Structure formats: C-alpha cells, structure tokens
C-alpha cells in the first residue's frame, strides 16, 4: 500500500495492542502503528496510507471524532462483537457502505491474526474507492481544517537524522513521563529502554502516548524511525538500531539477558554508537545497577552527545552514577533540565 503505513485507532489500550500485533507483519500491510482516539487528529490521519478503527459498539461515541478526522483516507472498521454483524453501531459512523471486518469478541488475538488477510483485502478495496465515497458520515462532515504545520517528514521519505536513546530503571517511568510530556512532535525519534516486567510495557507505552505530543508505541522488528515517533523496547528481547540508505530501523534480537537485563540499555546504545556515530544523543536516567553506563560511553567515544541525570533528582542514583564515573556522560543535569538539554543538542545538528 502507498503512504506511510496503517494507523490503528482504538479506545481500549489492550485492543490497540492486540490489533497492532495482529496486523503487524502481514505481507502487504506495511508498518502498523496505533494511537488513542484523542490523538487521532486530521493531520495524523492524513499522514497515514490508511486508517483502521477498531472497537465495540460501546466505543462508538469515543471513536466518532476519529472517524470524522479520517475523512478522505481509506478507512476500514474492525468491529468487535458477539457474533456475525460485529459492531453495527460503530460501523454506522462511517460513510455509506463503510467496509468492516467482523471479529468475534472471543480470543481476540487469535481471531485478529486469522482476520489479517481480510483486513488487507478490505484496505485495498477502501483505497480503490473514489474520494467522494469516503468523505465521512453525512451528519458530521468535518469542518474546514486550518492550515496545519508542515509534517516533519514527507510520506515515504527515509529518516536518516539524529536519534535519541534513553535508558532508565527504578523511577524511570515518572522521569520519562516528565521528559516526553515536554518533547514536541517535531522531535527526532526517541528509542527507550525502561526496565519493567514484560506484561506492563505495553500499558506504559500507551500511558506515554497519552501524555506526550509525540506518537509513542512499542518498538517492533524492522520498524522505521521518523520524526515525532518515540518507541519503547518491549520486554524479553534485546533491541538494536540498524541504519541503511532507506532509513534507521529498530531490530529485535536475542532474548538472552545482557548485564541481567532483556532488553538492556547497553545493547541499544552500543548499536547506536556503531550505526549512528555522532548523529545520536544518549541519556541515562534514574535506576538501580549500571545498565547503560558502558553503552553511553561507547556513544560518547563515537562522537555522540551524552547526558546522565543528577543524584539529587534520581530516585536511585545507580545507573547515572555509573555513567558519570566511567566517563560516559559528558553532561550531568537535574531531571527538569534534561528536555531542554536534549532540545539544545538537537539544534546543534541543524
């Protein structure tokens, strides 16, 4: 499909995750990202090749603004319901003849994996429709959209710029929320390793997404980075960066622990040093142990700018202390200053 991938909109965070995982990797669908209905603005919709709205009838009111914002884009509903017919109230939000793929509300993950080829076929049919057939519900035609700020990257353009890598552990969830809530949507991509139980990483990424101007999602294998995107390493596998002429990608690797962690900030940052050299920024935040210290040093030795959180604002001054003591951090700063420091470092590349 053309454009910059499939955008999934769902109110339920677990459903967002299930739909994204169910569709990711389906041949022909391309990249799949998910956002909340409150982030489903017209400019975000316009940047997608197609939009998938997923939910139950009970979600109709919450999802209606997203359906309106998707006017003019190929649109498919994944209607979760008790049986044949899916969620008719939800599908009724779309234009006449809206395309829907019904998924029984039973073992949704397995059902979505089975339904992925049908979603691809539905998206192809939606893309082939005349624009006049996809203008949104008649009773809620979208208002004239004011001139939007230019999107950070034109559709299909590879991103080959600066990447920000952040490692954190104990206390890192609040620290990351503080940083990303102040980070503009025009920011270079951010790749995050946060030590936490695997089962909670998806919910944490969704929480960051709700709190940040950036789009935040779980990292996936071969996911291309772009401006305005932050990704959180999923639990249980090491995450690395890979750069080629077509862009910069996240790559999932082995499940073995490195320094007691999987994923490990050291693994991510070592790959950034190798693949990106000086076109990277490394940050180590509050946390127990020393994960990230050696990776940050490798980044600094490769020419990247590096930051460690100071002791006064760290919940546990383990990881940032190790990064300071081994020379990995060229700057030490309180948490409240980290966002501004990163922004200044980004400006230096322009």
C-alpha positions as a Python dict, from the first residue, in 0.01 Angstrom:
ca = {
    (1, 'X'): (0, 0, 0),
    (2, 'X'): (114, 356, -61),
    (3, 'X'): (174, 623, 202),
    (4, 'X'): (335, 590, 543),
    (5, 'X'): (170, 281, 686),
    (6, 'X'): (-150, 180, 860),
    (7, 'X'): (-278, 382, 1155),
    (8, 'X'): (-491, 190, 1407),
    (9, 'X'): (-729, 389, 1629),
    (10, 'X'): (-886, 219, 1931),
    (11, 'X'): (-1003, 342, 2270),
    (12, 'X'): (-913, 27, 2464),
    (13, 'X'): (-532, 6, 2516),
    (14, 'X'): (-536, -373, 2517),
    (15, 'X'): (-736, -375, 2195),
    (16, 'X'): (-490, -129, 2038),
    (17, 'X'): (-207, -362, 2126),
    (18, 'X'): (-391, -673, 2006),
    (19, 'X'): (-488, -516, 1672),
    (20, 'X'): (-138, -381, 1612),
    (21, 'X'): (23, -714, 1691),
    (22, 'X'): (-238, -900, 1489),
    (23, 'X'): (-177, -690, 1178),
    (24, 'X'): (197, -628, 1209),
    (25, 'X'): (399, -845, 978),
    (26, 'X'): (109, -920, 744),
    (27, 'X'): (252, -909, 398),
    (28, 'X'): (130, -604, 208),
    (29, 'X'): (16, -403, 510),
    (30, 'X'): (348, -228, 573),
    (31, 'X'): (409, -51, 903),
    (32, 'X'): (130, -60, 1161),
    (33, 'X'): (108, 198, 1439),
    (34, 'X'): (-165, 264, 1695),
    (35, 'X'): (-293, 577, 1866),
    (36, 'X'): (-571, 676, 2105),
    (37, 'X'): (-886, 850, 1973),
    (38, 'X'): (-778, 1177, 2136),
    (39, 'X'): (-461, 1175, 1926),
    (40, 'X'): (-644, 1094, 1602),
    (41, 'X'): (-617, 1443, 1455),
    (42, 'X'): (-674, 1519, 1090),
    (43, 'X'): (-305, 1582, 1023),
    (44, 'X'): (-207, 1246, 1175),
    (45, 'X'): (-474, 1072, 968),
    (46, 'X'): (-360, 1247, 652),
    (47, 'X'): (-7, 1114, 702),
    (48, 'X'): (-126, 751, 701),
    (49, 'X'): (-176, 534, 396),
    (50, 'X'): (-499, 405, 551),
    (51, 'X'): (-685, 406, 882),
    (52, 'X'): (-822, 112, 1080),
    (53, 'X'): (-1077, 199, 1350),
    (54, 'X'): (-1123, -86, 1597),
    (55, 'X'): (-1378, -121, 1873),
    (56, 'X'): (-1713, -233, 2000),
    (57, 'X'): (-2048, -58, 1979),
    (58, 'X'): (-1988, 81, 2329),
    (59, 'X'): (-1688, 271, 2187),
    (60, 'X'): (-1887, 448, 1914),
    (61, 'X'): (-1918, 786, 2084),
    (62, 'X'): (-1548, 792, 2178),
    (63, 'X'): (-1437, 693, 1828),
    (64, 'X'): (-1669, 922, 1633),
    (65, 'X'): (-1425, 1222, 1622),
    (66, 'X'): (-1154, 990, 1490),
    (67, 'X'): (-1383, 867, 1212),
    (68, 'X'): (-1460, 1227, 1117),
    (69, 'X'): (-1089, 1315, 1118),
    (70, 'X'): (-1022, 1020, 885),
    (71, 'X'): (-1243, 1168, 611),
    (72, 'X'): (-1079, 1123, 274),
    (73, 'X'): (-849, 841, 388),
    (74, 'X'): (-905, 472, 310),
    (75, 'X'): (-1098, 356, 618),
    (76, 'X'): (-1175, 10, 749),
    (77, 'X'): (-1354, -86, 1071),
    (78, 'X'): (-1254, -384, 1281),
    (79, 'X'): (-1588, -443, 1451),
    (80, 'X'): (-1559, -645, 1771),
    (81, 'X'): (-1889, -811, 1854),
    (82, 'X'): (-2055, -1124, 1992),
    (83, 'X'): (-2110, -1278, 1653),
    (84, 'X'): (-2182, -1211, 1286),
    (85, 'X'): (-2255, -845, 1231),
    (86, 'X'): (-1974, -722, 1455),
    (87, 'X'): (-2049, -375, 1590),
    (88, 'X'): (-2312, -221, 1358),
    (89, 'X'): (-2342, 98, 1565),
    (90, 'X'): (-1971, 160, 1531),
    (91, 'X'): (-1963, 91, 1157),
    (92, 'X'): (-2262, 324, 1109),
    (93, 'X'): (-2032, 615, 1196),
    (94, 'X'): (-1859, 574, 862),
    (95, 'X'): (-1973, 668, 515),
    (96, 'X'): (-2246, 473, 341),
    (97, 'X'): (-2119, 127, 259),
    (98, 'X'): (-1833, 151, 509),
    (99, 'X'): (-1607, -151, 490),
    (100, 'X'): (-1591, -362, 806),
    (101, 'X'): (-1418, -680, 913),
    (102, 'X'): (-1613, -857, 1189),
    (103, 'X'): (-1409, -1016, 1470),
    (104, 'X'): (-1581, -1224, 1741),
    (105, 'X'): (-1523, -1097, 2094),
    (106, 'X'): (-1356, -1422, 2192),
    (107, 'X'): (-979, -1480, 2196),
    (108, 'X'): (-936, -1157, 2002),
    (109, 'X'): (-562, -1201, 1946),
    (110, 'X'): (-607, -1531, 1765),
    (111, 'X'): (-909, -1400, 1573),
    (112, 'X'): (-718, -1090, 1458),
    (113, 'X'): (-425, -1296, 1337),
    (114, 'X'): (-669, -1503, 1132),
    (115, 'X'): (-852, -1191, 1009),
    (116, 'X'): (-536, -1003, 898),
    (117, 'X'): (-561, -1112, 530),
    (118, 'X'): (-926, -999, 527),
    (119, 'X'): (-821, -661, 668),
    (120, 'X'): (-561, -627, 391),
    (121, 'X'): (-824, -706, 127),
    (122, 'X'): (-1065, -457, 287),
    (123, 'X'): (-798, -185, 292),
    (124, 'X'): (-725, -246, -74),
    (125, 'X'): (-1097, -209, -153),
    (126, 'X'): (-1116, 108, 56),
    (127, 'X'): (-812, 255, -116),
    (128, 'X'): (-969, 185, -454),
    (129, 'X'): (-1286, 379, -369),
    (130, 'X'): (-1344, 719, -525),
    (131, 'X'): (-1266, 1005, -283),
    (132, 'X'): (-1633, 1110, -293),
    (133, 'X'): (-1725, 777, -139),
    (134, 'X'): (-1503, 833, 164),
    (135, 'X'): (-1593, 1176, 286),
    (136, 'X'): (-1715, 1069, 627),
    (137, 'X'): (-2061, 1050, 783),
    (138, 'X'): (-2316, 1283, 629),
    (139, 'X'): (-2437, 1408, 967),
    (140, 'X'): (-2087, 1502, 1080),
    (141, 'X'): (-1896, 1648, 789),
    (142, 'X'): (-1559, 1773, 914),
    (143, 'X'): (-1513, 2150, 942),
    (144, 'X'): (-1266, 2321, 715),
    (145, 'X'): (-924, 2233, 851),
    (146, 'X'): (-692, 2525, 922),
    (147, 'X'): (-354, 2521, 758),
    (148, 'X'): (-155, 2264, 951),
    (149, 'X'): (210, 2290, 1040),
    (150, 'X'): (423, 2102, 787),
    (151, 'X'): (454, 1737, 874),
    (152, 'X'): (804, 1651, 991),
    (153, 'X'): (872, 1403, 711),
    (154, 'X'): (707, 1371, 371),
    (155, 'X'): (531, 1038, 321),
    (156, 'X'): (778, 774, 213),
    (157, 'X'): (1090, 980, 287),
    (158, 'X'): (1353, 780, 479),
    (159, 'X'): (1469, 925, 810),
    (160, 'X'): (1848, 944, 837),
    (161, 'X'): (1888, 1207, 1107),
    (162, 'X'): (1962, 1215, 1479),
    (163, 'X'): (1821, 951, 1717),
    (164, 'X'): (1781, 995, 2093),
    (165, 'X'): (1842, 682, 2304),
    (166, 'X'): (1724, 674, 2665),
    (167, 'X'): (1785, 409, 2931),
    (168, 'X'): (1607, 402, 3268),
    (169, 'X'): (1510, 170, 3552),
    (170, 'X'): (1380, 238, 3904),
    (171, 'X'): (1197, 572, 3899),
    (172, 'X'): (1229, 591, 3523),
    (173, 'X'): (859, 573, 3442),
    (174, 'X'): (789, 912, 3601),
    (175, 'X'): (1115, 1055, 3467),
    (176, 'X'): (1026, 953, 3114),
    (177, 'X'): (676, 1095, 3150),
    (178, 'X'): (832, 1425, 3260),
    (179, 'X'): (1064, 1435, 2959),
    (180, 'X'): (823, 1319, 2689),
    (181, 'X'): (543, 1546, 2807),
    (182, 'X'): (771, 1839, 2716),
    (183, 'X'): (904, 1695, 2391),
    (184, 'X'): (750, 1847, 2075),
    (185, 'X'): (602, 1641, 1792),
    (186, 'X'): (879, 1770, 1566),
    (187, 'X'): (1143, 1596, 1780),
    (188, 'X'): (1385, 1343, 1634),
    (189, 'X'): (1286, 985, 1712),
    (190, 'X'): (1339, 858, 2066),
    (191, 'X'): (1416, 494, 2150),
    (192, 'X'): (1360, 394, 2512),
    (193, 'X'): (1470, 101, 2728),
    (194, 'X'): (1281, 105, 3059),
    (195, 'X'): (1334, -189, 3293),
    (196, 'X'): (993, -326, 3394),
    (197, 'X'): (800, -655, 3384),
    (198, 'X'): (723, -755, 3027),
    (199, 'X'): (347, -762, 3086),
    (200, 'X'): (338, -392, 3177),
    (201, 'X'): (544, -243, 2895),
    (202, 'X'): (251, -208, 2653),
    (203, 'X'): (42, -19, 2906),
    (204, 'X'): (338, 205, 2988),
    (205, 'X'): (388, 290, 2620),
    (206, 'X'): (17, 375, 2596),
    (207, 'X'): (49, 600, 2901),
    (208, 'X'): (341, 782, 2742),
    (209, 'X'): (141, 817, 2421),
    (210, 'X'): (-144, 984, 2608),
    (211, 'X'): (94, 1223, 2783),
    (212, 'X'): (328, 1324, 2503),
    (213, 'X'): (289, 1535, 2188),
    (214, 'X'): (489, 1260, 2018),
    (215, 'X'): (344, 933, 1891),
    (216, 'X'): (458, 660, 2130),
    (217, 'X'): (435, 289, 2062),
    (218, 'X'): (611, -39, 2131),
    (219, 'X'): (915, -98, 1914),
    (220, 'X'): (878, -370, 1654),
    (221, 'X'): (1122, -561, 1440),
    (222, 'X'): (1216, -359, 1131),
    (223, 'X'): (1018, -55, 1242),
    (224, 'X'): (1142, 259, 1058),
    (225, 'X'): (1208, 559, 1280),
    (226, 'X'): (1076, 904, 1192),
    (227, 'X'): (1042, 1249, 1337),
    (228, 'X'): (775, 1268, 1606),
    (229, 'X'): (793, 898, 1695),
    (230, 'X'): (907, 751, 2027),
    (231, 'X'): (930, 375, 2074),
    (232, 'X'): (962, 170, 2390),
    (233, 'X'): (1154, -158, 2380),
    (234, 'X'): (919, -449, 2454),
    (235, 'X'): (1020, -689, 2727),
    (236, 'X'): (1204, -1013, 2672),
    (237, 'X'): (1419, -929, 2367),
    (238, 'X'): (1721, -712, 2303),
    (239, 'X'): (1661, -406, 2085),
    (240, 'X'): (1915, -258, 1846),
    (241, 'X'): (1928, 11, 1579),
    (242, 'X'): (2019, -52, 1217),
    (243, 'X'): (2090, 215, 956),
    (244, 'X'): (2097, 180, 579),
    (245, 'X'): (2025, 401, 278),
    (246, 'X'): (1650, 354, 333),
    (247, 'X'): (1640, 478, 690),
    (248, 'X'): (1703, 384, 1052),
    (249, 'X'): (1525, 78, 1189),
    (250, 'X'): (1466, -95, 1519),
    (251, 'X'): (1571, -459, 1524),
    (252, 'X'): (1464, -720, 1778),
    (253, 'X'): (1732, -970, 1871),
    (254, 'X'): (1808, -1243, 2119),
    (255, 'X'): (1617, -1299, 2441),
    (256, 'X'): (1934, -1363, 2645),
    (257, 'X'): (1995, -1110, 2920),
    (258, 'X'): (2285, -865, 2898),
    (259, 'X'): (2407, -745, 3235),
    (260, 'X'): (2096, -904, 3385),
    (261, 'X'): (1852, -721, 3154),
    (262, 'X'): (1649, -800, 2844),
    (263, 'X'): (1617, -550, 2690),
    (264, 'X'): (1932, -373, 2806),
    (265, 'X'): (2016, -7, 2755),
    (266, 'X'): (2378, -108, 2692),
    (267, 'X'): (2276, -319, 2392),
    (268, 'X'): (2067, -39, 2241),
    (269, 'X'): (2334, 225, 2300),
    (270, 'X'): (2619, 10, 2170),
    (271, 'X'): (2423, -34, 1847),
    (272, 'X'): (2365, 343, 1829),
    (273, 'X'): (2739, 402, 1866),
    (274, 'X'): (2812, 154, 1589),
    (275, 'X'): (2537, 251, 1346),
    (276, 'X'): (2490, 625, 1407),
    (277, 'X'): (2819, 752, 1544),
    (278, 'X'): (2799, 1121, 1631),
    (279, 'X'): (2444, 1156, 1496),
    (280, 'X'): (2290, 1038, 1821),
    (281, 'X'): (2212, 1157, 2173),
    (282, 'X'): (2232, 921, 2469),
    (283, 'X'): (2058, 968, 2804),
    (284, 'X'): (2080, 757, 3121),
    (285, 'X'): (1813, 826, 3383),
    (286, 'X'): (1747, 709, 3738),
    (287, 'X'): (1786, 339, 3803),
    (288, 'X'): (1949, 63, 4003),
    (289, 'X'): (2267, -101, 3877),
    (290, 'X'): (2489, 15, 3593),
    (291, 'X'): (2299, -72, 3273),
    (292, 'X'): (2358, 196, 3011),
    (293, 'X'): (2688, 322, 3151),
    (294, 'X'): (2909, 130, 2909),
    (295, 'X'): (2674, 190, 2617),
    (296, 'X'): (2670, 563, 2691),
    (297, 'X'): (3050, 562, 2698),
    (298, 'X'): (3057, 387, 2360),
    (299, 'X'): (2823, 653, 2222),
    (300, 'X'): (3039, 934, 2358),
    (301, 'X'): (3353, 777, 2216),
    (302, 'X'): (3176, 758, 1878),
    (303, 'X'): (3111, 1134, 1892),
    (304, 'X'): (2754, 1139, 2027),
    (305, 'X'): (2634, 1383, 2294),
    (306, 'X'): (2550, 1215, 2624),
    (307, 'X'): (2360, 1307, 2941),
    (308, 'X'): (2316, 1150, 3283),
    (309, 'X'): (2054, 1250, 3541),
    (310, 'X'): (2197, 1404, 3857),
    (311, 'X'): (2190, 1247, 4202),
    (312, 'X'): (1953, 1499, 4360),
    (313, 'X'): (1665, 1419, 4122),
    (314, 'X'): (1732, 1045, 4079),
    (315, 'X'): (1512, 803, 4272),
    (316, 'X'): (1804, 559, 4264),
    (317, 'X'): (2144, 702, 4174),
    (318, 'X'): (2289, 383, 4031),
    (319, 'X'): (2282, 387, 3651),
    (320, 'X'): (2352, 760, 3612),
    (321, 'X'): (2628, 744, 3873),
    (322, 'X'): (2798, 461, 3684),
    (323, 'X'): (2766, 659, 3361),
    (324, 'X'): (2926, 962, 3526),
    (325, 'X'): (3206, 768, 3693),
    (326, 'X'): (3313, 579, 3379),
    (327, 'X'): (3315, 898, 3170),
    (328, 'X'): (3013, 803, 2961),
    (329, 'X'): (2823, 1123, 3042),
    (330, 'X'): (2957, 1448, 2903),
    (331, 'X'): (2678, 1636, 3087),
    (332, 'X'): (2505, 1577, 3422),
    (333, 'X'): (2174, 1754, 3477),
    (334, 'X'): (1865, 1754, 3701),
    (335, 'X'): (1560, 1585, 3552),
    (336, 'X'): (1382, 1917, 3496),
    (337, 'X'): (1661, 2034, 3266),
    (338, 'X'): (1703, 1718, 3057),
    (339, 'X'): (1436, 1809, 2799),
    (340, 'X'): (1592, 2150, 2738),
    (341, 'X'): (1938, 1996, 2712),
    (342, 'X'): (1820, 1746, 2454),
    (343, 'X'): (1647, 2024, 2256),
    (344, 'X'): (1969, 2228, 2256),
    (345, 'X'): (2172, 1930, 2139),
    (346, 'X'): (1923, 1866, 1859),
    (347, 'X'): (1952, 2228, 1745),
    (348, 'X'): (2329, 2188, 1718),
    (349, 'X'): (2276, 1931, 1442),
    (350, 'X'): (2072, 2174, 1229),
}
